[in-house]
Amino acid sequence: MTQSDGIVRPKTKRSKRFLESRAPKLIENVKNGMIIKGGNTSETVTQALKDVYALKKPGAVLYKKKNIVRPFEDSTALEFFSKKSDCSLFLFGSHNKKRPHNLIFGRMFDFHVLDMFELGIEKFVSLKDVKKDKCPEGTKPMLVFAGELFDTDNEHKRLRNVLTDFFCGPRVNAVRLAGLEHVLHFTALDDKIYMRSYKVLLKKSGCRTPRIELEEIGPSFDFVMRRSHMASDDLFRSAHRRPKGVKPKKKKNISHDAFGTRLGRIHMQKQNLDKLQTRKMKGLKKRKGEITADVTSPKLPRTDE
């Protein structure tokens, strides 16, 4: 590939295909996440990164080597890794005396840091510590957020948005009932975030609808909120801007009600109701020369003579 006037031009077909895969699209690909170890990590942080990578696979890249990065001070290294691996989400793990067992969830926009949230691990149960059957790799989880803070506090609202982006998985048009087998539950209470992972068990109930039970499979985290970096409102709106090609074309005089029923409006010219042709019934039509029988005259008996 050669670069002139700021434009990268491919020399081979392979490099051309590579640039086309990285080019902007009307419908973007699935958001991938990169999981990075800091310069100093504890055993808890290392295992937590591996467990989150197991939940995120196959849409994740795990960097096993240590990288001396300080995201809140200088995000240049994260932006470099984002371009290299084509990832718009990241999870960074570190450990020090001031902030022990630290995880940073974040996302990118145009290969620049958009939002970051620093969460400290207070309690952690790993996947390997729970001796139960796990969900298959690549299972799309159901996300549940509980707690008033997710609806009232702006910081927790944005954190919910980041966690939804990170764990939602690929976008699908339809889901079968048997495929709903993994639940990620987040609870916000007293400036703490509780993350739990459950497997959905469909039991016999004696009717068509099965009885549902939840079995905890790990990992489970007790987080405490630390630092955060949120994008400005203008940058956040520009990150959510949709291209014109994706927006559906608005059709005139067509609307939908709350239940999704399609309603149409037809415009007609004013009609003269005096000249309106009504439906005629044959039974009501009068006949010429019709003789009405005298009801009062007695009926004569029939004779055979």
C-alpha positions as CSV (number, residue, x, y, z in Angstrom):
1,M,0.0,0.0,0.0
2,T,1.2,3.5,-0.8
3,Q,0.2,6.8,0.7
4,S,0.0,10.1,-1.1
5,D,-1.9,13.2,-0.2
6,G,-3.2,11.5,2.9
7,I,-5.0,8.8,0.8
8,V,-3.9,5.2,1.1
9,R,-3.9,3.4,-2.3
10,P,-3.6,-0.4,-2.5
11,K,-1.1,-2.1,-4.8
12,T,-2.4,-5.6,-4.6
13,K,-5.8,-7.2,-4.5
14,R,-5.2,-8.5,-1.0
15,S,-4.5,-5.0,0.3
16,K,-7.5,-3.7,-1.6
17,R,-9.8,-6.2,0.1
18,F,-8.3,-5.3,3.4
19,L,-9.0,-1.6,2.9
20,E,-12.5,-2.3,1.8
21,S,-13.1,-4.3,4.9
22,R,-12.0,-1.3,7.0
23,A,-13.8,1.3,5.0
24,P,-17.0,2.9,6.4
25,K,-20.2,1.1,5.7
26,L,-23.9,2.0,5.8
27,I,-24.5,-1.1,8.1
28,E,-21.5,-1.5,10.3
29,N,-20.0,-4.9,11.3
30,V,-20.3,-6.4,14.7
31,K,-18.5,-4.3,17.3
32,N,-15.3,-6.2,18.4
33,G,-13.6,-5.7,21.7
34,M,-9.9,-5.7,22.7
35,I,-8.9,-7.0,26.1
36,I,-5.6,-5.5,27.3
37,K,-3.4,-6.2,30.3
38,G,-1.7,-3.3,31.9
39,G,2.0,-3.0,33.0
40,N,1.1,-4.3,36.5
41,T,-1.8,-6.8,37.0
42,S,-2.8,-9.0,39.8
43,E,-4.0,-12.6,39.6
44,T,-7.6,-11.5,40.1
45,V,-7.4,-9.0,37.2
46,T,-5.7,-11.5,34.9
47,Q,-8.4,-14.1,35.5
48,A,-11.2,-11.5,35.2
49,L,-9.9,-10.5,31.8
50,K,-9.9,-14.2,30.7
51,D,-13.4,-14.7,31.9
52,V,-14.8,-11.6,30.2
53,Y,-12.9,-12.7,27.0
54,A,-14.8,-16.1,27.3
55,L,-18.1,-14.2,27.5
56,K,-17.2,-12.0,24.6
57,K,-15.8,-14.6,22.2
58,P,-15.7,-14.7,19.2
59,G,-16.0,-10.9,19.0
60,A,-12.9,-10.1,21.0
61,V,-9.1,-10.0,20.8
62,L,-7.0,-10.9,23.9
63,Y,-3.6,-9.2,24.3
64,K,-1.6,-11.5,26.5
65,K,1.5,-9.3,26.8
66,K,1.7,-6.5,29.3
67,N,1.3,-3.0,28.0
68,I,2.3,0.1,30.0
69,V,-0.8,2.2,29.2
70,R,-2.6,4.9,31.3
71,P,-5.9,5.5,29.6
72,F,-7.1,8.5,31.6
73,E,-3.7,10.3,31.1
74,D,-2.8,9.3,27.5
75,S,-5.1,7.3,25.2
76,T,-2.7,7.3,22.2
77,A,-1.7,3.6,22.8
78,L,-5.4,2.5,23.0
79,E,-6.1,4.3,19.7
80,F,-3.2,2.6,18.1
81,F,-4.4,-0.8,19.2
82,S,-7.9,0.1,18.0
83,K,-6.7,0.8,14.5
84,K,-4.5,-2.3,14.5
85,S,-7.2,-4.8,15.5
86,D,-10.2,-2.9,14.1
87,C,-11.9,-2.8,17.5
88,S,-14.3,-0.2,18.8
89,L,-14.6,-1.5,22.4
90,F,-11.9,-2.2,24.9
91,L,-11.4,-3.5,28.4
92,F,-8.2,-2.6,30.2
93,G,-7.0,-4.3,33.4
94,S,-4.4,-2.9,35.9
95,H,-3.5,-3.1,39.6
96,N,-1.6,-0.7,41.9
97,K,-1.7,0.3,45.5
98,K,-3.9,3.4,44.9
99,R,-6.4,1.5,42.7
100,P,-6.2,-2.2,43.3
101,H,-7.9,-4.8,41.0
102,N,-8.9,-2.2,38.4
103,L,-11.0,-2.7,35.2
104,I,-11.7,0.0,32.6
105,F,-14.6,-0.5,30.2
106,G,-14.6,1.9,27.2
107,R,-15.5,2.4,23.6
108,M,-14.2,4.3,20.6
109,F,-15.6,6.6,17.9
110,D,-13.6,7.1,14.8
111,F,-10.6,5.5,16.6
112,H,-10.7,8.0,19.4
113,V,-11.8,7.4,23.0
114,L,-15.5,8.2,23.5
115,D,-16.4,6.9,26.9
116,M,-14.5,5.2,29.7
117,F,-15.5,3.9,33.1
118,E,-13.2,2.7,35.8
119,L,-14.6,-0.1,38.0
120,G,-12.8,-1.6,41.0
121,I,-13.2,-5.3,41.8
122,E,-14.2,-5.9,45.4
123,K,-15.4,-9.5,45.1
124,F,-14.8,-11.9,42.2
125,V,-15.9,-15.5,41.5
126,S,-14.3,-17.0,38.4
127,L,-15.8,-19.3,35.8
128,K,-13.5,-22.1,36.8
129,D,-14.7,-21.8,40.5
130,V,-18.3,-22.7,39.5
131,K,-18.4,-26.4,38.6
132,K,-21.5,-26.3,36.4
133,D,-22.3,-26.6,32.7
134,K,-21.5,-23.4,30.9
135,C,-23.2,-21.8,27.9
136,P,-21.7,-22.5,24.4
137,E,-19.3,-20.0,23.0
138,G,-20.9,-17.2,21.0
139,T,-24.2,-17.4,22.8
140,K,-26.0,-14.0,22.6
141,P,-26.9,-13.0,26.2
142,M,-30.0,-11.3,27.5
143,L,-29.1,-8.2,29.5
144,V,-31.0,-7.1,32.5
145,F,-30.3,-3.8,34.4
146,A,-31.9,-3.3,37.8
147,G,-31.7,-0.3,40.1
148,E,-33.0,3.3,40.0
149,L,-29.5,4.7,39.4
150,F,-29.6,3.3,35.9
151,D,-32.6,5.5,35.2
152,T,-31.9,8.7,37.2
153,D,-28.1,9.2,37.3
154,N,-26.4,10.4,34.1
155,E,-23.2,8.6,34.8
156,H,-24.9,5.3,35.4
157,K,-27.1,5.8,32.3
158,R,-24.0,6.2,30.2
159,L,-22.4,3.2,31.9
160,R,-25.4,1.1,31.1
161,N,-25.1,2.2,27.5
162,V,-21.4,1.1,27.4
163,L,-22.1,-2.3,29.0
164,T,-24.9,-2.9,26.5
165,D,-22.5,-2.1,23.7
166,F,-19.9,-4.4,25.1
167,F,-22.0,-7.5,25.9
168,C,-25.0,-7.3,23.5
169,G,-23.4,-9.5,20.8
170,P,-24.5,-9.5,17.1
171,R,-27.7,-7.9,16.0
172,V,-30.3,-10.5,15.0
173,N,-33.8,-10.2,13.5
174,A,-35.3,-13.3,15.2
175,V,-34.5,-15.4,18.2
176,R,-35.6,-19.0,18.9
177,L,-36.8,-19.9,22.4
178,A,-34.1,-22.5,22.9
179,G,-31.4,-19.9,22.1
180,L,-32.4,-17.8,25.1
181,E,-30.0,-19.6,27.6
182,H,-27.7,-16.9,29.0
183,V,-28.6,-13.9,31.2
184,L,-26.2,-11.1,32.3
185,H,-27.7,-9.2,35.3
186,F,-26.4,-5.8,36.4
187,T,-27.6,-4.3,39.6
188,A,-26.8,-0.7,40.7
189,L,-27.0,-0.1,44.5
190,D,-25.2,2.3,46.8
191,D,-22.5,3.3,44.2
192,K,-21.8,-0.3,43.5
193,I,-22.4,-2.5,40.4
194,Y,-23.2,-6.2,40.9
195,M,-22.7,-8.3,37.8
196,R,-24.1,-11.9,37.7
197,S,-24.2,-14.5,35.0
198,Y,-26.9,-17.1,34.8
199,K,-27.8,-20.0,32.6
200,V,-31.5,-20.4,31.7
201,L,-33.0,-23.9,32.4
202,L,-36.2,-24.8,30.6
203,K,-38.1,-27.3,32.8
204,K,-41.3,-29.3,32.1
205,S,-44.4,-27.5,33.4
206,G,-47.2,-29.6,32.1
207,C,-48.3,-27.1,29.5
208,R,-46.9,-25.6,26.4
209,T,-44.9,-22.8,28.1
210,P,-41.9,-24.3,30.0
211,R,-41.0,-23.4,33.6
212,I,-37.9,-21.2,33.7
213,E,-35.1,-21.5,36.3
214,L,-31.9,-19.6,36.6
215,E,-28.6,-21.2,37.5
216,E,-25.6,-19.1,38.4
217,I,-22.6,-20.1,36.3
218,G,-20.1,-17.3,36.8
219,P,-18.3,-15.1,36.5
220,S,-19.7,-12.7,39.2
221,F,-18.3,-9.3,40.1
222,D,-18.9,-6.8,42.8
223,F,-17.7,-3.5,41.3
224,V,-17.2,-0.1,42.9
225,M,-17.4,3.0,40.8
226,R,-14.1,5.0,40.5
227,R,-13.2,7.4,37.7
228,S,-15.1,8.1,34.5
229,H,-14.6,9.9,31.2
230,M,-17.8,10.8,29.3
231,A,-18.0,12.4,25.8
232,S,-19.7,15.8,25.5
233,D,-23.3,15.9,24.3
234,D,-22.3,17.2,20.8
235,L,-19.8,14.4,20.3
236,F,-22.2,11.8,21.7
237,R,-24.9,13.0,19.2
238,S,-22.5,12.9,16.3
239,A,-21.5,9.4,17.3
240,H,-25.2,8.3,17.1
241,R,-25.8,10.1,13.8
242,R,-27.2,7.7,11.1
243,P,-26.3,8.0,7.4
244,K,-29.0,9.0,5.0
245,G,-28.8,5.6,3.2
246,V,-29.9,3.8,6.4
247,K,-32.8,6.0,7.3
248,P,-36.2,4.6,6.0
249,K,-37.9,6.8,3.4
250,K,-41.0,8.5,4.9
251,K,-44.2,7.7,3.0
252,K,-47.0,10.2,2.9
253,N,-50.4,9.6,4.6
254,I,-49.2,6.4,6.3
255,S,-48.9,6.0,10.0
256,H,-48.7,3.3,12.7
257,D,-50.5,3.1,16.0
258,A,-49.1,2.0,19.3
259,F,-49.7,-1.7,18.4
260,G,-47.9,-1.5,15.1
261,T,-51.0,-1.5,12.9
262,R,-50.5,0.3,9.6
263,L,-53.0,3.1,9.0
264,G,-53.5,4.9,5.7
265,R,-55.3,8.1,4.8
266,I,-57.1,8.6,1.5
267,H,-58.0,12.1,0.2
268,M,-61.2,12.3,-2.0
269,Q,-63.1,15.1,-3.7
270,K,-66.3,16.3,-2.1
271,Q,-69.3,14.2,-3.2
272,N,-73.0,15.3,-3.8
273,L,-75.0,12.9,-1.7
274,D,-78.2,13.8,-3.5
275,K,-76.9,12.1,-6.7
276,L,-75.4,9.2,-4.8
277,Q,-76.4,5.9,-6.4
278,T,-77.7,3.5,-3.8
279,R,-78.2,-0.2,-4.0
280,K,-81.6,-1.2,-5.4
281,M,-83.4,-4.4,-4.2
282,K,-85.6,-6.3,-6.6
283,G,-88.1,-7.2,-3.9
284,L,-88.9,-3.5,-3.1
285,K,-89.6,-2.6,-6.7
286,K,-93.3,-1.8,-7.6
287,R,-94.9,-3.6,-10.5
288,K,-97.4,-2.1,-12.9
289,G,-101.1,-3.2,-12.7
290,E,-100.5,-5.1,-9.4
291,I,-103.8,-6.1,-7.9
292,T,-104.1,-6.3,-4.2
293,A,-106.2,-9.1,-2.7
294,D,-109.1,-8.3,-0.5
295,V,-108.2,-9.6,2.9
296,T,-111.8,-9.2,4.3
297,S,-113.5,-11.5,1.7
298,P,-114.1,-15.0,3.1
299,K,-112.4,-17.9,1.4
300,L,-114.8,-20.2,-0.4
301,P,-114.5,-23.9,0.2
302,R,-113.2,-26.0,-2.6
303,T,-115.6,-28.3,-4.5
304,D,-115.0,-31.1,-6.8
305,E,-118.1,-30.4,-8.9
